[in-house]
Amino acid sequence: MNDLHRNKKLLWALLAAFILVMLWALDARTLVPPDEGRYAEMAREMFASGDWITTRLNGIKYFEKPPLQTWMNALTFAVFGLGDWQARLWTGLNGILGVVLAWYTGRKLFGERVGFYAGLVLGSCFYWAACSQIDSLDMGVSGMMTIALCSLLLAQRNDATPPERRNWMLVCWAGMALAMLAKGLIGIMLPGAVLVLYTFIARDWKIWTRLHIGKGLLLFFLIAAPWHVLVGLRNPEQPHFYFIHEHFERFFLKEHHREAAWYTFFVLLAAGSVPWLGVLAQSLVLGAKRDSGTDLAPGPFRPRLMLLIWLVFIVLFFTKSNSKLPGYILPVFPAAALLIANYLDVGSRRGRMATSGLTALLGVALLATVPFMTRFAKHAGEDVLFGAYQPWVLAAGFVATLGGVLGMVYARQMKRDLMVLVLAVASFASTELLMAGFEPIARARAGVNLMPQIAAELKHDATIYSVGIYEQSLTFYLRRPVVLVDYWDEFTFGLQQEPQLSIPTIPQWVATWRADAAAGKHDLAIIRDDIVADLKKQGVPLRVVAADSRRMVIANY
């Protein structure tokens, strides 16, 4: 049981099962707002309009992020049609790609066992497995940055031949360019800073002669520059907003109201590393040590140190930022997986037992949470939804507990490969159960339960307004933009360029609503219930078409 990493049939069976489950899970849930609905709708509008340069949301110019995710989602819609799994396919493929790259890189640098462990560790890390099924930018940029990281490690490994070094470095430059198209300047700034820090810490000055900078920069600009040039030519207002406001002001200023405690990303790193939290600290310590014990070809390049710097710098970089969102540190998990895999290979039995035991305890904690889950409901009537989620959490807790207990048994028996496999499978299964069972709550958040009533009214080709709110996911399921009323938020910059695309105040909208009602023109509005109460007091003509605990839909006829 300590040679499972040599069993090729097992490896291929695990990979096939992992891919099949990941792809199946992409369609297990409704698109949850705000991120999933936002990026799905941007891609739907790009696909519908045929404009692959100017990104829009709800028909309004939207330049907060570059277009790679939107391109890939729009391409998926073009090939497979509109739908939930299609909207998540790009992120799912990036999650799978990261696992394959971690396995291959670990195998080439540290041996077959470490590669086997690295793939299992990354695929079962709670954060990586969960984010692979969420339509957001974070997994897309993480996939591209994983390409950059792993190809850099493969290119610089001490036994790489000159052609291998050149080819892998070109892949690295391409990965950075795609990362820039995925989420902006961090695609090259973060890897560049890591490389500089590594150079000084390792005193490996010659690494700069092995980067193929000339060819690499040419490839980088060939990939990254065209869209940036074209979008700026078509939209002269875009470069300042995109480069200055969205990069530097977001990092240094607090106007986006995305501040969080300084320790936020340390907590997320720990939680996201489950079930390997019990060996995370030891793995980081191992990363600072010389690689001669595990590197297949000892020499000047220190891959474990590079991985450690990648992880630590990215966490500290975003800790310093005044904008802190949970997905920012997702790119560190492939590095963490490779470091953890190294430790699982050479570390103590006590460490392996500790991480198994901690996983079992977390499973017990999930089980203990189940009776109280209905208290998590924040809106009237949604306690039923959390009640429907209880069996899924119960199953996830049971699987995690069982996996942790078996992991301890196998760790005690010194069956390393079996212990890692069992713990990885249990964690991955638990994550899938938690994600799939979230569907009733996802539907409530997205508002899709209102779609039958809305669809019936849309037969009249009504204009749809969104008053005081914007429903990110519901707009995607409507398959059409809405007219914003008294709502700015992330649309502020775009509406400053095209103010005619919204109605700035509720009184102005009420005048239009009344006039349309008098003329027999059908209007619908997605609206907050408190605004509806005020409209009734004013005698505004309206009829409630549909409602739930989060929003209402009204008609003017």
Secondary structure in CASP SS format (residue, H / E / C, confidence):
PFRMAT SS
TARGET T0000
AUTHOR 0000-0000-0000
METHOD secondary structure of the structure
MODEL  1
M C 1.00
N C 1.00
D C 1.00
L H 1.00
H H 1.00
R H 1.00
N C 1.00
K H 1.00
K H 1.00
L H 1.00
L H 1.00
W H 1.00
A H 1.00
L H 1.00
L H 1.00
A H 1.00
A H 1.00
F H 1.00
I H 1.00
L H 1.00
V H 1.00
M H 1.00
L H 1.00
W H 1.00
A H 1.00
L C 1.00
D C 1.00
A C 1.00
R C 1.00
T C 1.00
L C 1.00
V C 1.00
P C 1.00
P C 1.00
D H 1.00
E H 1.00
G H 1.00
R H 1.00
Y H 1.00
A H 1.00
E H 1.00
M H 1.00
A H 1.00
R H 1.00
E H 1.00
M H 1.00
F H 1.00
A H 1.00
S H 1.00
G C 1.00
D C 1.00
W C 1.00
I C 1.00
T C 1.00
T C 1.00
R E 1.00
L E 1.00
N C 1.00
G C 1.00
I E 1.00
K E 1.00
Y C 1.00
F C 1.00
E C 1.00
K C 1.00
P C 1.00
P C 1.00
L H 1.00
Q H 1.00
T H 1.00
W H 1.00
M H 1.00
N H 1.00
A H 1.00
L H 1.00
T H 1.00
F H 1.00
A H 1.00
V H 1.00
F H 1.00
G C 1.00
L C 1.00
G C 1.00
D H 1.00
W H 1.00
Q H 1.00
A H 1.00
R H 1.00
L H 1.00
W H 1.00
T H 1.00
G H 1.00
L H 1.00
N H 1.00
G H 1.00
I H 1.00
L H 1.00
G H 1.00
V H 1.00
V H 1.00
L H 1.00
A H 1.00
W H 1.00
Y H 1.00
T H 1.00
G H 1.00
R H 1.00
K H 1.00
L H 1.00
F H 1.00
G C 1.00
E H 1.00
R H 1.00
V H 1.00
G H 1.00
F H 1.00
Y H 1.00
A H 1.00
G H 1.00
L H 1.00
V H 1.00
L H 1.00
G H 1.00
S H 1.00
C C 1.00
F H 1.00
Y H 1.00
W H 1.00
A H 1.00
A H 1.00
C H 1.00
S C 1.00
Q C 1.00
I C 1.00
D C 1.00
S C 1.00
L H 1.00
D H 1.00
M H 1.00
G H 1.00
V H 1.00
S H 1.00
G H 1.00
M H 1.00
M H 1.00
T H 1.00
I H 1.00
A H 1.00
L H 1.00
C H 1.00
S H 1.00
L H 1.00
L H 1.00
L H 1.00
A H 1.00
Q H 1.00
R C 1.00
N C 1.00
D C 1.00
A C 1.00
T C 1.00
P H 1.00
P H 1.00
E H 1.00
R H 1.00
R H 1.00
N H 1.00
W H 1.00
M H 1.00
L H 1.00
V H 1.00
C H 1.00
W H 1.00
A H 1.00
G H 1.00
M H 1.00
A H 1.00
L H 1.00
A H 1.00
M H 1.00
L H 1.00
A H 1.00
K H 1.00
G C 1.00
L C 1.00
I H 1.00
G H 1.00
I H 1.00
M H 1.00
L H 1.00
P H 1.00
G H 1.00
A H 1.00
V H 1.00
L H 1.00
V H 1.00
L H 1.00
Y H 1.00
T H 1.00
F H 1.00
I H 1.00
A H 1.00
R C 1.00
D C 1.00
W H 1.00
K H 1.00
I H 1.00
W H 1.00
T H 1.00
R H 1.00
L C 1.00
H C 1.00
I H 1.00
G H 1.00
K H 1.00
G H 1.00
L H 1.00
L H 1.00
L H 1.00
F H 1.00
F H 1.00
L H 1.00
I H 1.00
A H 1.00
A H 1.00
P H 1.00
W H 1.00
H H 1.00
V H 1.00
L H 1.00
V H 1.00
G H 1.00
L H 1.00
R H 1.00
N C 1.00
P C 1.00
E C 1.00
Q H 1.00
P H 1.00
H H 1.00
F H 1.00
Y H 1.00
F H 1.00
I H 1.00
H H 1.00
E H 1.00
H H 1.00
F H 1.00
E H 1.00
R H 1.00
F H 1.00
F H 1.00
L C 1.00
K C 1.00
E C 1.00
H C 1.00
H C 1.00
R C 1.00
E C 1.00
A C 1.00
A C 1.00
W C 1.00
Y C 1.00
T H 1.00
F H 1.00
F H 1.00
V H 1.00
L H 1.00
L H 1.00
A H 1.00
A H 1.00
G H 1.00
S C 1.00
V C 1.00
P C 1.00
W C 1.00
L H 1.00
G H 1.00
V H 1.00
L H 1.00
A H 1.00
Q H 1.00
S H 1.00
L H 1.00
V H 1.00
L H 1.00
G H 1.00
A C 1.00
K C 1.00
R C 1.00
D H 1.00
S H 1.00
G H 1.00
T C 1.00
D C 1.00
L C 1.00
A C 1.00
P C 1.00
G C 1.00
P C 1.00
F C 1.00
R C 1.00
P H 1.00
R H 1.00
L H 1.00
M H 1.00
L H 1.00
L H 1.00
I H 1.00
W H 1.00
L H 1.00
V H 1.00
F H 1.00
I H 1.00
V H 1.00
L H 1.00
F H 1.00
F H 1.00
T H 1.00
K H 1.00
S C 1.00
N C 1.00
S C 1.00
K C 1.00
L C 1.00
P H 1.00
G H 1.00
Y H 1.00
I H 1.00
L H 1.00
P H 1.00
V H 1.00
F H 1.00
P H 1.00
A H 1.00
A H 1.00
A H 1.00
L H 1.00
L H 1.00
I H 1.00
A H 1.00
N H 1.00
Y H 1.00
L H 1.00
D H 1.00
V H 1.00
G C 1.00
S C 1.00
R H 1.00
R H 1.00
G H 1.00
R H 1.00
M H 1.00
A H 1.00
T H 1.00
S H 1.00
G H 1.00
L H 1.00
T H 1.00
A H 1.00
L H 1.00
L H 1.00
G H 1.00
V H 1.00
A H 1.00
L H 1.00
L H 1.00
A H 1.00
T H 1.00
V H 1.00
P H 1.00
F H 1.00
M H 1.00
T H 1.00
R H 1.00
F H 1.00
A C 1.00
K C 1.00
H C 1.00
A C 1.00
G C 1.00
E C 1.00
D H 1.00
V H 1.00
L H 1.00
F H 1.00
G H 1.00
A H 1.00
Y H 1.00
Q H 1.00
P H 1.00
W H 1.00
V H 1.00
L H 1.00
A H 1.00
A H 1.00
G H 1.00
F H 1.00
V H 1.00
A H 1.00
T H 1.00
L H 1.00
G H 1.00
G H 1.00
V H 1.00
L H 1.00
G H 1.00
M H 1.00
V H 1.00
Y H 1.00
A H 1.00
R H 1.00
Q C 1.00
M C 1.00
K C 1.00
R H 1.00
D H 1.00
L H 1.00
M H 1.00
V H 1.00
L H 1.00
V H 1.00
L H 1.00
A H 1.00
V H 1.00
A H 1.00
S H 1.00
F H 1.00
A H 1.00
S H 1.00
T H 1.00
E H 1.00
L H 1.00
L H 1.00
M H 1.00
A H 1.00
G C 1.00
F C 1.00
E H 1.00
P H 1.00
I H 1.00
A H 1.00
R H 1.00
A H 1.00
R H 1.00
A H 1.00
G C 1.00
V H 1.00
N H 1.00
L H 1.00
M H 1.00
P H 1.00
Q H 1.00
I H 1.00
A H 1.00
A H 1.00
E H 1.00
L H 1.00
K H 1.00
H H 1.00
D C 1.00
A C 1.00
T E 1.00
I E 1.00
Y E 1.00
S E 1.00
V E 1.00
G C 1.00
I C 1.00
Y C 1.00
E C 1.00
Q H 1.00
S H 1.00
L H 1.00
T H 1.00
F H 1.00
Y H 1.00
L H 1.00
R C 1.00
R C 1.00
P C 1.00
V C 1.00
V E 1.00
L E 1.00
V E 1.00
D C 1.00
Y C 1.00
W C 1.00
D H 1.00
E H 1.00
F H 1.00
T H 1.00
F H 1.00
G H 1.00
L H 1.00
Q H 1.00
Q H 1.00
E C 1.00
P H 1.00
Q H 1.00
L H 1.00
S E 1.00
I E 1.00
P C 1.00
T C 1.00
I H 1.00
P H 1.00
Q H 1.00
W H 1.00
V H 1.00
A H 1.00
T H 1.00
W H 1.00
R H 1.00
A H 1.00
D H 1.00
A H 1.00
A H 1.00
A H 1.00
G C 1.00
K C 1.00
H C 1.00
D E 1.00
L E 1.00
A E 1.00
I E 1.00
I E 1.00
R C 1.00
D H 1.00
D H 1.00
I H 1.00
V H 1.00
A H 1.00
D H 1.00
L H 1.00
K H 1.00
K H 1.00
Q C 1.00
G C 1.00
V C 1.00
P C 1.00
L C 1.00
R E 1.00
V E 1.00
V E 1.00
A E 1.00
A E 1.00
D C 1.00
S C 1.00
R C 1.00
R C 1.00
M E 1.00
V E 1.00
I E 1.00
A E 1.00
N C 1.00
Y C 1.00
END
